[in-house]
């Protein structure tokens, strides 16, 4: 399976976002959920491309085997034409070879099925691991956000309390000053 122009267009569409995420990461900036999702998308895209390459190799190997078997079959057909008087013997040989070929194809199919199943299992495991990592990362981010909000609330409460205390001291000082002025004015007015 060859890459299509759509594959290239998809990777080109997310490339600017990937570059932006790399800048953020190198500047020690936090990543958003969209950033994480974009990184996961690129990672999955790369992983799927890798699996496609492996599948292409397997398909090419099967094609080569099929070509080899086709060539072998052509040889036997040529021998059959050349040695018609030995048709019975050649027929027996061909039957034996067909049985071997069937067995080889069955073995190859079993190996291919096993390989595909293993690839599917690896992909499932990788996806589950990524989901677990993502869940853990999200939980860690939520915990950090909760802690940051609590710290901010405490700082805000402390700042408000300090401002109220300062205003109370100023207010008491002004009231004391006015009472002192009133007392002085009272003394002078007598």
FENJO-V281386 format. One record per residue. RES is the residue in three letters. PHI is phi in whole degrees, -180 to 180 (999 if undefined). Layout:
# FENJO-V281386
res=[RES	RES]
phi=[PHI	PHI]
This chain:
# FENJO-V281386
res=[UNK	UNK	UNK	UNK	UNK	UNK	UNK	UNK	UNK	UNK	UNK	UNK	UNK	UNK	UNK	UNK	UNK	UNK	UNK	UNK	UNK	UNK	UNK	UNK	UNK	UNK	UNK	UNK	UNK	UNK	UNK	UNK	UNK	UNK	UNK	UNK	UNK	UNK	UNK	UNK	UNK	UNK	UNK	UNK	UNK	UNK	UNK	UNK	UNK	UNK	UNK	UNK	UNK	UNK	UNK	UNK	UNK	UNK	UNK	UNK	UNK	UNK	UNK	UNK	UNK	UNK	UNK	UNK	UNK	UNK	UNK	UNK	UNK	UNK	UNK	UNK	UNK	UNK	UNK	UNK	UNK	UNK	UNK	UNK	UNK	UNK	UNK	UNK	UNK	UNK	UNK	UNK	UNK	UNK	UNK	UNK	UNK	UNK	UNK	UNK	UNK	UNK	UNK	UNK	UNK	UNK	UNK	UNK	UNK	UNK	UNK	UNK	UNK	UNK	UNK	UNK	UNK	UNK	UNK	UNK	UNK	UNK	UNK	UNK	UNK	UNK	UNK	UNK	UNK	UNK	UNK	UNK	UNK	UNK	UNK	UNK	UNK	UNK	UNK	UNK	UNK	UNK	UNK	UNK	UNK	UNK	UNK	UNK	UNK	UNK	UNK	UNK	UNK	UNK	UNK	UNK	UNK	UNK	UNK	UNK	UNK	UNK	UNK	UNK	UNK	UNK	UNK	UNK	UNK	UNK	UNK	UNK	UNK	UNK	UNK	UNK	UNK	UNK	UNK	UNK	UNK	UNK	UNK	UNK	UNK	UNK	UNK	UNK	UNK	UNK]
phi=[999	-88	-66	-107	-63	-65	-58	-63	-66	-63	-69	-68	-66	-94	-59	-60	-68	-63	-61	-64	-66	-63	-63	-58	-64	-70	-91	57	-88	-72	-102	-85	-61	-62	-62	-63	-63	-65	-63	-64	-61	-64	-61	-65	-61	-63	-65	-65	-61	-62	-65	-61	-61	-63	-65	-61	-62	-65	-62	-63	-62	-64	-60	-61	-64	-63	-63	-63	-67	-62	-62	-63	-64	-62	-61	-66	-64	-63	-62	-63	-67	-72	-121	-62	-67	-104	-57	-64	-66	-63	-61	-64	-63	-64	-61	-61	-65	-63	-63	-63	-63	-61	-64	-63	-65	-62	-62	-64	-62	-63	-63	-64	-60	-64	-62	-64	-63	-62	-62	-63	-63	-63	-64	-61	-64	-62	-65	-63	-62	-64	-63	-64	-63	-65	-60	-64	-62	-64	-63	-62	-64	-63	-64	-63	-64	-60	-64	-63	-65	-63	-63	-64	-62	-64	-64	-65	-60	-64	-65	-64	-63	-63	-65	-63	-62	-64	-64	-65	-63	-63	-63	-65	-64	-66	-63	-62	-63	-65	-64	-64	-62	-63	-66	-66	-64	-67	-66	-73	-80	-88]
